[in-house]
Amino acid sequence: MIEAVGLTKRYGDKTAVYNLSFQVRPGAVTGFLGPNGSGKSTTMRMILGLDNPTSGQVTIGGYPYRKLPNAPRQVGALLDAKAVHGGRAARNHLLCLAQLSGIPARRVDEVLGVVGLQDVAKKRSKGFSLGMGQRLGIAAALLGDPQVLLFDEPVNGLDPEGILWVRNLMKALAAEGRTVFVSSHLMSEMALTADHLIVIGRGQLLADMSITDFISANSADFARVRTPDTEPQQREKLSSALTEAGGHVLPEQDGALRVTGLPLPRISDIAHHSDVRLWELSPHQASLEEAYMRMTQGAVDYRSTIDQKEGLQQPLPPGAQPPMPVPGQGQPGWYAPPPPQQGGQSLPMPPQGAPVQAPSGPYAPGAPGAPQSASGAGTPNPYAQPAPQASQGSQNAPQPAAQGFAPPMPASPQAPVGQPAAAPAPQAPQGSGQPGPQVLAGQASAGQASAAGAPSAPQTGAAAPSAPQAPQGPGQPGRQAPAGQASAAGAPSAPQAPAQPAAAPVSAAPAQPAAAAPTSDLTKPEDAR
Ligand SMILES: Nc1ncnc2c1ncn2[C@@H]1O[C@H](COP(=O)(O)OP(=O)(O)OP(=O)(O)O)[C@@H](O)[C@H]1O
């Protein structure tokens, strides 16, 4: 299990992650979502010990990554598929990583087969397509047959078949009882892959719940009603009748009506009593994408100047006033109103200028049963800056609710974090200038090139150079070394982290290994080479 408590990361005056607390449990695929720049990669880097938290902590199986014995055998990661030595053949690349971790060479061929790169194993990776690079990165993550896997945008660049393969692979890995944490911007893919979601916006926790709960909490069922296209007056008549009955009616682009607030049988009765014929009356639920957009749109930092949130809002008829939010149903104009219990206040984000509110949710510091934040709680909320004057409205500024058709945000869209912060000067390496553990970034599961004579360390997925982490000292295996199995008791077959905190897996007992999943036996020390 991965557990973050009060995790905060600042780069100079830029707060990338703020007071983040969550758990990623074994036996499930946990999706990690958030708009661009919301702090996903930074969080993943902190999980992998590639960045130090400014405050708070994150552990894997109860240990910070750097203190995990034989981490490459316990944790595999794909952060940046391009973080490979391009001049090295795919197989040799994996072989280097395997050697650093004491993984038998035969495992290299296994994972090459698993990712479908066996035919190009001897080709240099610099000639690889984006998708082939992703596959190589996934192979590296699987190399140590780890119990915990992190993937940052794993389907990036993959063709449909590759996407399907990754989806099945993630599910199979989770079904084996592994912890699978995966970020993606592809909502449709997440909807098909993830069991649980952690959503962040501007570095703060927005949601931590099952995918079904997330959709129902951020959307609501609605009905599509269609009257004969040839009789527009029927549509008007029905629209009035439904509104009179307490429904909320919005026009769909194809001429249908989107009705919320009334059950289908009631809509049918009203149509019948109004003597209106129906061509369609169908129930609908918002998609994950709609729910996600609805939740996060106020936390989007980077938005096109021509983006009018098209598709999220119904255009207002000429001269019409924006509808008022409906208590218990949120703001009309969105795909669907929020569920009554949410009252349109689904984002646990602090109001502008308000005192710091720790993220709510089951794992929020201070919540019953929640781990206490080591620090971070009580620190000033970096987002609680004075709101800009309306006249200064920046493109990045979240749209305040006063704009009528903005979605029902919680107390406030945050004051804008502002432009992307210039990267602060990278911190001085604390070590001797060796390529630090960040060389593992691309494939953190296994030692990356440093010890294998590879060129300078590839950085993680983040654009800005993260501070080189202190090497753990010459000769110290750290994450690069193939140290014995984590459980140290010489039981390498059990890649469970020691002192696993008691936390029930989300899903039941691990299922049977799936065919696609790596199942090689890395348990015998003598197998290591
Ligand atoms: N090394 C760094 N120095 C300075 N700022 C950084 C650094 N790394 C990340 N940031 C900033 O922290 C914020 C979060 O970045 P991060 O890469 O974690 O976001 P993300 O959610 O992964 O974004 P995306 O979806 O675009 O990949 C951004 O504003 C980014 O500019």
The ligand as an SDF file (V2000), in Angstrom:
LIG
                    3D

 31 33  0  0  0  0  0  0  0  0999 V2000
   11.2480   20.7630  -10.5590 N   0  0  0  0  0  0  0  0  0  0  0  0
   10.3090   21.6810  -10.5730 C   0  0  0  0  0  0  0  0  0  0  0  0
   10.5980   22.9660  -10.3470 N   0  0  0  0  0  0  0  0  0  0  0  0
    9.6450   23.9120  -10.3290 C   0  0  0  0  0  0  0  0  0  0  0  0
    8.3420   23.6740  -10.5470 N   0  0  0  0  0  0  0  0  0  0  0  0
    7.9870   22.4060  -10.7790 C   0  0  0  0  0  0  0  0  0  0  0  0
    8.9400   21.3440  -10.8110 C   0  0  0  0  0  0  0  0  0  0  0  0
    8.2820   20.2070  -11.0650 N   0  0  0  0  0  0  0  0  0  0  0  0
    6.9790   20.5260  -11.1870 C   0  0  0  0  0  0  0  0  0  0  0  0
    6.8120   21.8450  -11.0130 N   0  0  0  0  0  0  0  0  0  0  0  0
    5.5470   22.5640  -11.0440 C   0  0  0  0  0  0  0  0  0  0  0  0
    4.6710   21.9160  -10.1740 O   0  0  0  0  0  0  0  0  0  0  0  0
    3.3700   21.8830  -10.7280 C   0  0  0  0  0  0  0  0  0  0  0  0
    2.9060   20.4590  -10.8120 C   0  0  0  0  0  0  0  0  0  0  0  0
    3.6230   19.8220  -11.8510 O   0  0  0  0  0  0  0  0  0  0  0  0
    3.4140   18.2910  -12.1810 P   0  0  0  0  0  0  0  0  0  0  0  0
    4.3470   17.9470  -13.2860 O   0  0  0  0  0  0  0  0  0  0  0  0
    3.5210   17.4990  -10.9440 O   0  0  0  0  0  0  0  0  0  0  0  0
    1.9070   18.3040  -12.6850 O   0  0  0  0  0  0  0  0  0  0  0  0
    1.1040   17.1400  -13.4200 P   0  0  0  0  0  0  0  0  0  0  0  0
   -0.2040   17.0360  -12.7290 O   0  0  0  0  0  0  0  0  0  0  0  0
    1.9250   15.9110  -13.5050 O   0  0  0  0  0  0  0  0  0  0  0  0
    0.8930   17.7850  -14.8440 O   0  0  0  0  0  0  0  0  0  0  0  0
    0.6320   17.0840  -16.2620 P   0  0  0  0  0  0  0  0  0  0  0  0
   -0.7300   16.4940  -16.2120 O   0  0  0  0  0  0  0  0  0  0  0  0
    0.7110   18.2180  -17.2110 O   0  0  0  0  0  0  0  0  0  0  0  0
    1.7190   16.0700  -16.4570 O   0  0  0  0  0  0  0  0  0  0  0  0
    3.4550   22.5760  -12.0730 C   0  0  0  0  0  0  0  0  0  0  0  0
    3.0440   23.8970  -11.9140 O   0  0  0  0  0  0  0  0  0  0  0  0
    4.9040   22.5180  -12.4080 C   0  0  0  0  0  0  0  0  0  0  0  0
    5.2860   23.6170  -13.1810 O   0  0  0  0  0  0  0  0  0  0  0  0
  1  2  1  0
  2  3  1  0
  2  7  2  0
  3  4  2  0
  4  5  1  0
  5  6  2  0
  6  7  1  0
  6 10  1  0
  7  8  1  0
  8  9  2  0
  9 10  1  0
 10 11  1  0
 11 12  1  0
 11 30  1  0
 12 13  1  0
 13 14  1  0
 13 28  1  0
 14 15  1  0
 15 16  1  0
 16 17  2  0
 16 18  1  0
 16 19  1  0
 19 20  1  0
 20 21  2  0
 20 22  1  0
 20 23  1  0
 23 24  1  0
 24 25  2  0
 24 26  1  0
 24 27  1  0
 28 29  1  0
 28 30  1  0
 30 31  1  0
M  END
$$$$
